[in-house]
Amino acid sequence: MRPARRPPLLFTAAFTKNTNYNLGGFMNSLPVQIYNDVNSPTTAVVNRAWGAALTLVALILVLNLIARLVARRSRLA
């Protein structure tokens, strides 16, 4: 008998369930926002989750490229 499928475990430093419009208050981290949006039955919200996931991947790609450039420059100096 196979175990029931469960959503993947999500580890984040801190998260909140609600959106706060006060920029000084607690906000959802991007992975938590994606996870909450994917579980929504609305197509528009699921599309927003895909956009947020693309943003997260692009952000990681850009930061990785910057880190590689800095590492290469420090090796040459």
C-alpha atoms as an extended CHARMM CRD file, in Angstrom:
* protein
*
        77  EXT
         1         1  MET       CA              0.0000000000        0.0000000000        0.0000000000  PROA      1               0.0000000000
         2         2  ARG       CA              1.4240000000        3.3790000000       -1.0340000000  PROA      2               0.0000000000
         3         3  PRO       CA              1.4020000000        6.2740000000        1.4300000000  PROA      3               0.0000000000
         4         4  ALA       CA             -0.8160000000        9.2460000000        0.6630000000  PROA      4               0.0000000000
         5         5  ARG       CA              0.7930000000       12.0310000000       -1.3590000000  PROA      5               0.0000000000
         6         6  ARG       CA              1.5460000000       15.0760000000        0.7140000000  PROA      6               0.0000000000
         7         7  PRO       CA              2.6990000000       18.5070000000       -0.4100000000  PROA      7               0.0000000000
         8         8  PRO       CA              6.4420000000       19.0860000000       -0.1330000000  PROA      8               0.0000000000
         9         9  LEU       CA              7.7590000000       20.3910000000        3.1510000000  PROA      9               0.0000000000
        10        10  LEU       CA              8.5560000000       24.0690000000        2.9770000000  PROA      10              0.0000000000
        11        11  PHE       CA             11.3740000000       25.5030000000        5.0890000000  PROA      11              0.0000000000
        12        12  THR       CA             11.6190000000       29.2700000000        5.4340000000  PROA      12              0.0000000000
        13        13  ALA       CA             13.1950000000       31.5590000000        7.9860000000  PROA      13              0.0000000000
        14        14  ALA       CA              9.9140000000       33.2270000000        8.9170000000  PROA      14              0.0000000000
        15        15  PHE       CA              6.4970000000       33.3810000000        7.3800000000  PROA      15              0.0000000000
        16        16  THR       CA              3.0570000000       34.8900000000        7.8400000000  PROA      16              0.0000000000
        17        17  LYS       CA             -0.2110000000       33.8280000000        6.3200000000  PROA      17              0.0000000000
        18        18  ASN       CA             -1.6420000000       37.2780000000        5.5450000000  PROA      18              0.0000000000
        19        19  THR       CA             -0.4570000000       40.1690000000        3.4290000000  PROA      19              0.0000000000
        20        20  ASN       CA              0.3850000000       43.3130000000        5.3380000000  PROA      20              0.0000000000
        21        21  TYR       CA              0.3600000000       46.6380000000        3.5000000000  PROA      21              0.0000000000
        22        22  ASN       CA              2.5270000000       48.2640000000        6.1710000000  PROA      22              0.0000000000
        23        23  LEU       CA              6.0860000000       48.0380000000        4.8280000000  PROA      23              0.0000000000
        24        24  GLY       CA              7.4690000000       47.9400000000        8.3790000000  PROA      24              0.0000000000
        25        25  GLY       CA              5.3350000000       44.9330000000        9.3470000000  PROA      25              0.0000000000
        26        26  PHE       CA              5.7070000000       41.2100000000        8.7230000000  PROA      26              0.0000000000
        27        27  MET       CA              5.2310000000       39.9990000000        5.1380000000  PROA      27              0.0000000000
        28        28  ASN       CA              5.0650000000       36.6060000000        3.4610000000  PROA      28              0.0000000000
        29        29  SER       CA              8.3130000000       35.2940000000        2.0880000000  PROA      29              0.0000000000
        30        30  LEU       CA              8.1410000000       34.5000000000       -1.6260000000  PROA      30              0.0000000000
        31        31  PRO       CA              8.1640000000       30.6810000000       -1.2170000000  PROA      31              0.0000000000
        32        32  VAL       CA              5.2970000000       30.8490000000        1.2860000000  PROA      32              0.0000000000
        33        33  GLN       CA              3.3150000000       33.1250000000       -1.0330000000  PROA      33              0.0000000000
        34        34  ILE       CA              3.8350000000       30.6850000000       -3.9110000000  PROA      34              0.0000000000
        35        35  TYR       CA              2.7770000000       27.7360000000       -1.7750000000  PROA      35              0.0000000000
        36        36  ASN       CA             -0.3840000000       29.4990000000       -0.5750000000  PROA      36              0.0000000000
        37        37  ASP       CA             -1.3050000000       30.6520000000       -4.0910000000  PROA      37              0.0000000000
        38        38  VAL       CA             -0.8570000000       27.2280000000       -5.7010000000  PROA      38              0.0000000000
        39        39  ASN       CA             -3.4110000000       25.7530000000       -3.2970000000  PROA      39              0.0000000000
        40        40  SER       CA             -6.0170000000       28.3040000000       -4.4070000000  PROA      40              0.0000000000
        41        41  PRO       CA             -8.8830000000       27.1620000000       -6.6700000000  PROA      41              0.0000000000
        42        42  THR       CA             -8.7950000000       30.4270000000       -8.6630000000  PROA      42              0.0000000000
        43        43  THR       CA             -6.9290000000       30.3540000000      -11.9660000000  PROA      43              0.0000000000
        44        44  ALA       CA             -5.7420000000       33.9610000000      -11.6290000000  PROA      44              0.0000000000
        45        45  VAL       CA             -4.1510000000       33.2510000000       -8.2470000000  PROA      45              0.0000000000
        46        46  VAL       CA             -2.4440000000       30.1010000000       -9.5630000000  PROA      46              0.0000000000
        47        47  ASN       CA             -1.0790000000       32.1590000000      -12.4660000000  PROA      47              0.0000000000
        48        48  ARG       CA              0.2370000000       34.6790000000       -9.9280000000  PROA      48              0.0000000000
        49        49  ALA       CA              2.0020000000       31.7820000000       -8.1730000000  PROA      49              0.0000000000
        50        50  TRP       CA              3.6920000000       30.7900000000      -11.4380000000  PROA      50              0.0000000000
        51        51  GLY       CA              4.8160000000       34.3920000000      -11.9310000000  PROA      51              0.0000000000
        52        52  ALA       CA              6.1780000000       34.5040000000       -8.3890000000  PROA      52              0.0000000000
        53        53  ALA       CA              8.0220000000       31.2110000000       -8.9640000000  PROA      53              0.0000000000
        54        54  LEU       CA              9.5800000000       32.6060000000      -12.1500000000  PROA      54              0.0000000000
        55        55  THR       CA             10.6000000000       35.7360000000      -10.2340000000  PROA      55              0.0000000000
        56        56  LEU       CA             12.2090000000       33.6130000000       -7.5170000000  PROA      56              0.0000000000
        57        57  VAL       CA             14.1660000000       31.5340000000      -10.0450000000  PROA      57              0.0000000000
        58        58  ALA       CA             15.2900000000       34.6710000000      -11.9120000000  PROA      58              0.0000000000
        59        59  LEU       CA             16.3790000000       36.3120000000       -8.6590000000  PROA      59              0.0000000000
        60        60  ILE       CA             18.4330000000       33.2640000000       -7.6900000000  PROA      60              0.0000000000
        61        61  LEU       CA             19.9900000000       33.1450000000      -11.1790000000  PROA      61              0.0000000000
        62        62  VAL       CA             20.9990000000       36.8200000000      -11.0760000000  PROA      62              0.0000000000
        63        63  LEU       CA             22.4410000000       36.5590000000       -7.5560000000  PROA      63              0.0000000000
        64        64  ASN       CA             24.3640000000       33.4300000000       -8.5420000000  PROA      64              0.0000000000
        65        65  LEU       CA             25.8470000000       35.1740000000      -11.5940000000  PROA      65              0.0000000000
        66        66  ILE       CA             26.8570000000       38.1700000000       -9.4870000000  PROA      66              0.0000000000
        67        67  ALA       CA             28.5140000000       35.8920000000       -6.9300000000  PROA      67              0.0000000000
        68        68  ARG       CA             30.4440000000       34.0940000000       -9.6820000000  PROA      68              0.0000000000
        69        69  LEU       CA             31.6440000000       37.3950000000      -11.1500000000  PROA      69              0.0000000000
        70        70  VAL       CA             32.7970000000       38.6310000000       -7.7540000000  PROA      70              0.0000000000
        71        71  ALA       CA             34.5950000000       35.3360000000       -7.0900000000  PROA      71              0.0000000000
        72        72  ARG       CA             36.3210000000       35.4690000000      -10.4870000000  PROA      72              0.0000000000
        73        73  ARG       CA             37.4580000000       39.0710000000       -9.9600000000  PROA      73              0.0000000000
        74        74  SER       CA             38.8290000000       38.3190000000       -6.5070000000  PROA      74              0.0000000000
        75        75  ARG       CA             40.7990000000       35.3760000000       -7.9040000000  PROA      75              0.0000000000
        76        76  LEU       CA             42.3640000000       37.5260000000      -10.6290000000  PROA      76              0.0000000000
        77        77  ALA       CA             43.3750000000       40.3460000000       -8.2920000000  PROA      77              0.0000000000
